[in-house]
Amino acid sequence: TGSINASCVTLAEVLKTAGYKNYMAGKWHLVLYKTLEKTEENWPMQRGVDQFFGTLKGSGSFFTPESLKRGNAPAEIPEDFYYTDAIADTTISFIDQHAEESPDQPFFCYVAFTAPHWPLHAKKSDIAKYVGKYKDGWDEIRKQRYKRLGDSGIINSGCKLTPRDEAAATWDGLSKEEQDDLDLRMAIYAAQVDCADQGIGRIIDRLKTMDRLDNTLIFFLSDNGACAEIKEKKEGELGTDDSFSSYGLSWANASNTPFREYKHWVHEGGISTPLIVHWPEGISNPGRVSDQLGHVIDIMATCVDVAGAVYPENHNGNPITPLEGKSLAPAFSNTPAERGILFWEHEGNRAVRKNEWKLVSKKNTPWELYNMVKDRSELNNLADQHPDRADEMAAAWKHWAKRCQVLPQPKAKYWR
């Protein structure tokens, strides 16, 4: 994983210009692993965060996490520790502390759960709720989820259910022992999500009790689509600290219903995640589903907009890269936010989104072109039918890649 640099600013650093006090609980993941303990200048407390509890690494044990810090110091891990609970409980303590010490000052809190990232670690009481619920297999669950997405208006009729991934097993072709194992893995994954949901509920309840919920802007989102990586590093009981496993490609295919591909790639299965926004005093006509196009880079722009903060040209003597995102605040009042063209690059995988058109390719493969209104599942490649459009978008991607230093690509492996 790469390290944050001096030519950018964090959301916490920017919000200080509007008088905010900043807190963080959870995953940081913005320092080089090989110099983890030697790069304090890139730890949260040195990048605008006033109070921090969490891990510097991006993943690891939920029971005995490495690189766990409180502030800049190592944090103690009690015997009954479970990371997801600790993130939520610490967030609540930060809210309480802020209300007591700085009641008239606005606050920002970044709550970065690691759940449901591998390894499959969860509390037995949460796992027990879900064991046996996935015995119908991933094909049936994909059908059920696809129907639910359509009924709720989250996807339109042009978004078809993609075929099962060719690398995914046929559920009925598995032995009972294999089905039991895979049912348990998905149950643990569900338990991880459940525990995070409980924690978010406790945070919201505390804000409600303090009469701060209505004027607190909450963004809830995931950083990528489901992960198909296979992790098997320990042979202990699944769900415990004696194990280190993932749920595998077949369940990831179900998690990404109705799309194809996964984390790492920039087809919809890798990059399409929901954004849930809650702000009773700032959102008109609440409870609606919006098809507003946005990107994670828009979170910074939106917070700068609604907080009245100033995005700097220089910070600590260093020139700062201009803001790339666009404010999504117009969508809060049901007005389309003019998003413009969007670009992606991750591990050599590339994409461009311009209005209803998306150009996408896996590393070292030809571009594919899709109409995202009629075919958001990316099943009907139109590159040969619209070569001029594909060429124009590819040229725009190349220009962006050079401007944003994506090209030339570094020779080092991305994760070290």
C-alpha positions in Angstrom: 0.0 0.0 0.0 1.3 3.5 -0.8 1.7 6.3 1.6 -0.1 9.6 1.7 2.1 12.5 0.4 2.7 16.2 1.2 1.0 17.4 -2.0 -2.5 16.5 -0.7 -4.6 17.4 2.4 -6.9 15.2 4.4 -10.5 16.0 5.1 -9.6 16.6 8.7 -6.9 19.1 7.7 -9.3 21.0 5.4 -12.2 21.1 8.0 -9.9 22.8 10.5 -10.2 25.9 8.3 -13.9 25.9 9.3 -13.2 25.5 13.0 -13.9 21.7 13.2 -12.5 19.4 15.8 -11.7 16.0 14.2 -11.9 12.5 15.4 -11.1 9.1 13.9 -11.7 5.5 14.8 -10.7 2.5 12.6 -8.6 1.8 9.6 -6.0 4.3 8.4 -4.1 2.4 5.7 -2.1 5.4 4.4 1.4 4.4 5.3 3.9 2.0 3.7 3.9 -1.3 5.5 7.7 -1.6 5.4 8.2 1.7 7.2 5.0 1.5 9.3 6.5 2.5 12.6 9.0 5.0 11.1 6.6 7.4 9.3 4.7 9.1 12.1 4.5 12.2 10.0 1.8 10.4 8.0 -0.2 9.0 11.0 -3.6 10.5 11.6 -2.6 12.8 14.5 -0.1 14.4 12.2 -2.6 14.8 9.4 -5.3 16.9 11.1 -7.0 14.3 13.4 -7.2 15.5 17.1 -8.1 12.1 18.6 -7.4 8.7 17.0 -8.0 5.1 17.9 -7.4 2.4 15.2 -5.0 0.5 13.1 -2.4 1.8 10.7 -2.6 -1.3 8.6 -5.4 -2.0 6.2 -6.5 -5.4 7.5 -5.8 -8.1 10.1 -7.2 -9.9 13.1 -10.4 -8.5 14.6 -9.4 -10.0 18.0 -5.7 -9.1 18.2 -5.1 -6.5 15.5 -1.5 -5.3 14.7 -0.6 -1.7 14.6 -3.4 -0.7 17.0 -2.9 2.9 18.3 -4.5 5.3 20.6 -3.2 8.6 19.5 0.4 8.0 18.6 1.0 5.3 21.3 0.3 1.6 21.2 -3.2 0.7 22.4 -3.9 -2.1 24.9 -6.0 -5.0 23.7 -8.2 -6.4 26.5 -9.1 -10.1 26.6 -12.6 -9.6 25.3 -11.6 -7.3 22.5 -13.4 -7.3 19.1 -12.3 -4.5 16.7 -15.7 -3.7 15.2 -17.2 -3.1 18.7 -14.2 -1.1 19.8 -14.5 1.2 16.7 -18.1 2.0 17.5 -17.6 2.3 21.2 -14.7 4.7 20.8 -16.7 6.8 18.4 -19.4 7.2 21.0 -16.8 8.2 23.6 -15.4 10.8 21.2 -18.9 12.2 20.7 -19.4 12.3 24.5 -16.0 13.9 25.0 -16.7 16.5 22.3 -20.1 17.4 23.8 -18.5 17.9 27.2 -15.4 19.8 26.2 -16.3 21.6 23.0 -20.2 21.8 22.8 -20.2 24.9 20.6 -17.6 23.6 18.1 -18.5 21.6 15.0 -17.0 18.1 14.8 -16.0 15.6 12.2 -15.6 11.9 12.9 -14.2 9.4 10.4 -15.5 6.0 11.4 -13.6 3.4 9.3 -14.8 -0.1 10.1 -12.6 -2.9 8.7 -15.7 -5.3 8.6 -16.4 -7.2 6.5 -12.9 -7.4 5.1 -11.1 -10.7 5.5 -10.2 -12.5 7.7 -13.6 -14.1 8.6 -13.6 -13.1 12.3 -16.9 -12.6 14.2 -18.5 -13.1 17.6 -20.2 -16.5 18.1 -23.4 -14.9 19.2 -23.6 -13.0 15.9 -22.6 -16.0 13.8 -25.3 -18.1 15.3 -28.0 -15.8 13.8 -27.0 -16.8 10.3 -25.8 -20.4 10.3 -28.0 -22.3 7.9 -29.5 -19.3 6.2 -27.3 -19.7 3.1 -28.0 -23.4 2.4 -29.9 -22.5 -0.8 -26.6 -21.5 -2.4 -25.4 -18.5 -4.3 -27.4 -18.9 -7.4 -30.7 -18.7 -5.5 -29.5 -15.9 -3.4 -28.4 -13.9 -6.5 -31.9 -14.3 -7.9 -33.5 -13.1 -4.7 -31.2 -10.1 -4.4 -31.7 -9.2 -8.0 -35.4 -9.1 -7.5 -35.2 -7.1 -4.3 -32.9 -4.5 -6.0 -35.4 -4.1 -8.8 -38.4 -3.9 -6.5 -36.7 -1.2 -4.5 -35.9 0.9 -7.5 -32.1 0.7 -6.9 -31.6 -0.8 -10.4 -33.7 -0.3 -13.6 -35.0 -2.9 -16.0 -32.0 -2.5 -18.2 -29.7 -3.7 -15.5 -29.7 -7.5 -16.1 -28.5 -10.2 -13.8 -25.1 -11.3 -15.1 -24.4 -15.0 -15.5 -22.7 -16.8 -12.7 -18.9 -16.2 -12.8 -17.3 -19.1 -14.8 -14.9 -19.6 -11.9 -17.7 -20.0 -9.4 -18.8 -23.5 -8.5 -22.2 -25.0 -9.0 -23.9 -25.2 -5.6 -25.7 -28.4 -6.3 -22.5 -30.0 -7.4 -20.9 -29.5 -4.0 -20.8 -32.2 -1.3 -22.8 -31.7 1.9 -19.6 -31.0 3.8 -18.6 -28.4 1.3 -22.0 -26.7 1.4 -21.8 -26.7 5.2 -18.4 -25.1 5.1 -19.5 -22.4 2.7 -22.7 -21.7 4.5 -20.6 -21.1 7.6 -18.3 -18.8 5.8 -21.2 -16.7 4.5 -22.7 -16.7 8.0 -19.5 -15.3 9.5 -19.4 -12.7 6.8 -23.0 -11.7 7.6 -22.2 -11.6 11.3 -19.4 -9.1 10.5 -21.8 -6.9 8.7 -24.4 -7.3 11.5 -22.0 -6.3 14.2 -21.0 -3.1 12.2 -24.7 -2.4 11.8 -25.2 -2.7 15.5 -22.4 -0.3 16.1 -23.7 2.3 13.6 -27.1 2.0 15.4 -25.5 2.8 18.7 -23.7 5.8 17.3 -26.9 7.1 15.8 -28.8 6.5 19.0 -26.2 8.5 20.9 -26.5 11.4 18.5 -30.3 11.2 18.8 -30.1 11.2 22.6 -27.9 14.3 22.5 -30.3 16.0 20.1 -27.6 16.3 17.5 -28.8 13.8 14.9 -30.9 16.1 12.8 -28.0 18.5 12.2 -25.3 15.9 11.7 -24.5 15.0 8.1 -23.8 11.3 7.9 -22.2 9.6 4.8 -22.3 5.8 4.8 -20.4 4.0 2.0 -18.0 1.2 1.1 -14.7 1.6 -0.6 -15.1 -1.0 -3.3 -17.2 -4.0 -4.4 -16.9 -7.5 -3.0 -13.6 -9.2 -2.7 -12.9 -12.6 -4.4 -9.5 -13.1 -2.9 -8.8 -16.5 -1.4 -7.1 -16.3 2.0 -6.3 -19.5 4.0 -3.4 -18.8 6.4 -4.5 -20.7 9.5 -6.4 -24.0 10.1 -8.2 -23.2 13.3 -11.9 -22.9 13.9 -13.5 -20.6 11.3 -14.6 -17.3 12.8 -12.0 -17.4 15.6 -8.5 -15.8 16.0 -7.1 -19.2 15.2 -8.3 -18.9 11.6 -7.5 -16.5 8.8 -9.9 -17.1 5.9 -12.1 -15.4 3.3 -15.5 -16.4 1.9 -14.2 -16.9 -1.7 -15.1 -15.9 -5.3 -18.5 -17.6 -5.4 -20.0 -15.7 -2.5 -18.3 -12.5 -3.7 -20.1 -13.0 -7.0 -23.4 -13.2 -5.0 -22.4 -10.1 -3.0 -21.9 -8.1 -6.2 -25.3 -9.0 -7.6 -26.1 -8.1 -10.4 -22.7 -7.0 -11.6 -19.6 -8.8 -12.7 -16.0 -8.6 -11.5 -14.7 -7.7 -8.1 -12.5 -5.5 -6.0 -9.3 -4.6 -8.0 -11.2 -4.3 -11.2 -13.1 -1.2 -12.4 -16.1 -2.9 -14.0 -19.2 -2.2 -11.9 -18.6 -5.1 -9.5 -15.4 -3.5 -8.4 -16.4 0.1 -8.1 -20.1 0.4 -7.7 -21.1 0.9 -4.1 -24.1 2.7 -2.5 -23.9 6.0 -0.8 -26.4 6.6 2.0 -26.7 10.2 3.2 -28.6 11.2 6.3 -29.1 14.9 7.2 -32.7 15.8 8.2 -32.0 19.5 8.4 -30.2 19.6 5.0 -32.0 17.1 2.8 -35.3 17.8 1.2 -37.7 15.0 0.3 -35.8 12.4 2.3 -36.2 8.7 1.9 -35.7 8.7 -1.8 -33.4 6.7 -4.1 -31.3 8.8 -6.4 -29.5 7.8 -9.5 -27.0 10.7 -9.1 -23.6 9.7 -10.3 -20.8 10.3 -7.8 -17.3 9.2 -6.8 -15.5 8.9 -3.5 -13.5 12.0 -4.5 -16.7 14.0 -4.2 -16.9 13.5 -0.5 -14.2 16.0 0.1 -15.8 18.6 -2.2 -19.2 18.1 -0.6 -17.9 18.5 2.9 -15.9 21.6 1.9 -19.1 23.0 0.4 -21.5 22.4 3.3 -19.0 23.2 6.0 -17.8 26.5 4.5 -14.2 25.2 4.6 -11.4 26.5 2.4 -9.5 24.0 0.3 -5.9 25.3 0.3 -3.4 26.0 -2.5 -0.6 25.5 0.0 -0.3 23.6 3.3 2.7 23.5 5.6 4.9 25.1 2.9 3.9 22.5 0.2 1.8 23.2 -2.9 -1.4 21.2 -2.9 -3.0 19.4 -5.8 -6.2 21.1 -6.8 -9.5 19.6 -5.7 -10.7 17.0 -8.2 -14.2 16.2 -6.8 -17.5 18.0 -7.3 -20.0 18.8 -4.5 -22.9 16.5 -4.3 -24.9 19.0 -2.2 -27.3 19.9 -5.0 -28.6 16.3 -4.9 -29.6 16.9 -1.3 -32.3 19.2 -2.6 -33.2 16.8 -5.4 -31.3 18.9 -8.0 -28.9 17.0 -10.3 -25.3 17.7 -9.5 -23.3 18.4 -12.6 -20.8 15.6 -12.2 -18.8 15.8 -15.5 -16.4 13.1 -16.7 -14.9 10.6 -14.2 -11.8 8.5 -14.5 -10.4 5.4 -12.8 -7.1 3.5 -12.7 -6.3 0.7 -10.3 -3.5 -1.8 -10.8 -3.6 -1.2 -14.5 -7.4 -1.6 -14.8 -8.9 1.5 -16.4 -12.3 3.2 -16.9 -13.9 6.5 -18.0 -17.5 7.5 -17.3 -19.1 10.3 -19.3 -22.9 10.7 -18.8 -24.5 7.4 -19.8 -21.3 6.0 -21.4 -18.6 4.0 -19.7 -15.3 2.9 -21.3 -13.5 0.2 -19.3 -10.8 -2.4 -19.6 -8.8 -4.9 -17.6 -5.1 -4.5 -17.5 -3.5 -5.0 -20.9 -6.8 -5.8 -22.7 -8.8 -3.8 -25.2 -11.3 -1.1 -24.2 -14.9 -2.0 -23.8 -17.8 0.5 -24.2 -21.2 0.3 -22.5 -24.3 2.3 -22.2 -24.9 2.4 -18.5 -28.6 3.4 -18.7 -29.5 0.5 -20.9 -26.8 -2.0 -19.8 -25.3 -1.2 -16.4 -24.3 -4.9 -16.0 -21.8 -4.4 -18.8 -23.0 -7.3 -20.9 -23.2 -5.7 -24.4 -19.8 -4.3 -25.5 -20.5 -1.5 -28.0 -16.9 -0.5 -28.8 -17.1 -1.8 -32.3 -20.4 0.0 -33.0 -19.2 3.4 -31.6 -15.4 3.5 -32.4 -15.3 7.3 -32.5 -16.9 7.6 -29.1 -14.5 4.9 -27.7 -11.5 6.7 -29.2 -12.5 10.1 -27.8 -13.0 8.7 -24.3 -9.7 6.7 -24.4 -7.9 9.9 -25.4 -9.5 11.7 -22.5 -8.4 8.9 -20.1 -4.8 9.1 -21.4 -4.7 12.9 -20.9 -6.1 12.5 -17.3 -3.6 9.7 -16.6 -0.6 11.9 -17.6 -2.0 14.9 -15.7 -2.6 12.9 -12.5 0.7 11.0 -12.7 -1.0 7.6 -13.3 1.4 7.3 -16.3 4.1 6.2 -16.5 3.1 3.4 -14.2 5.6 2.6 -11.3 7.6 -0.5 -11.6 7.2 -1.5 -7.9 4.4 -3.8 -6.9 1.4 -1.7 -5.8 1.1 -3.4 -2.4 4.7 -2.8 -1.2 
